[in-house]
Amino acid sequence: MTTSTSELIRARAAELGFDACRFAEVESPWPAGARLAAFVETGRHGEMAWMADTLERRSHPRAMWPGARSAILLGVNYGPERDPLEALKNPTRAAISAYAQGDDYHDLIKGRLKQLGSFIAGRLGGELKVLVDTAPLMEKPLAQRAGLGWQGKHTNLVSREFGSWLFLGAILTELVLPPDEPGQDHCGQCRACLDICPTSAFPAPYQLDARRCISYLTIELKGPIPAELRPHLGNRIYGCDDCLAVCPWNKFAQTAREQRLQARDALVSPSLAELANLDDAAFRALFTKSPVKRIGRDRFARNVLYAIGNSGDPSLAEAAKPHLTDPNPIVRGAAVWALSRLLDGEAFGALRAATDEEDPAVLAEWNTP
């Protein structure tokens, strides 16, 4: 029996550890481009200037590479062993997004995509491009077109087989491959993902305002997080899984079989007090190979201090006080905010009287009622 081109590619993808492999054509109109343009036009991308800068290239798969004829969409399951919402129940310990508790998926998936690309080029010929996350390609709508799932009301991909927990990679190729049936929306009347969002980041179903999204605020935003949103962060210091974790389709989810994507013990609900004590070297050591490392120690310390301020535990004030003299004014400002929520008026006033702060933004934190 002759093995088809698609079967060859799927078989090799499975051997490399991909949990899903499907195909899409890339030549027909692409409604996702107009949606992205509207997202950027309304400013909902926040400080992610790269989205505006690459808007034209993102508008259609062939705008990025005119030679593309087909797309191969790959998925790697990263289903967590624990319900991510459990981490929110202990406010003195940090909640880190499930995808960031293991090794950085970019490195893992890109290596496998390159191996698959080499196999395809060697066996079938044709030029191709290997893409994972950082490339100007809208992977989620392309994954829906390939039938890996559908973009839910929270704009993330939902899979009937893996629930919310799929990392995506793509290969664009000159080959013409038989496309799979596109994914159909199975959200129905469910609003669970919209209703659970702590910061009301969804203006409407299937729309996201990144400027209110905790993942954006804790990872992409470089300056202070808006004061009105800080209390809603809770103990989330890197990303947020709420809208993913609450999805009813997770009843079909599976635990990740890739060891490198499974949570490290040290990153499952770590102590906020211990995280606050990390200097740059200790931060880098703890988060070796983790995506958390890419935000840098200063942004990380900012997030930890906001979480300390939300803890309601006055004893954590001792972990925040040393940051009043941090070299970074954003960190100092976060420490002031945390202490304003943990100390009584007299104790906070004494610290305020003793400060020799000169940065206007930090002084504004001291002077905010």
Order of alpha helices (4+ residues) and beta strands (2+ residues): alpha-beta-alpha-alpha-alpha-alpha-beta-beta-alpha-beta-alpha-beta-beta-beta-alpha-alpha-beta-alpha-alpha-alpha-alpha-alpha-alpha-alpha-alpha
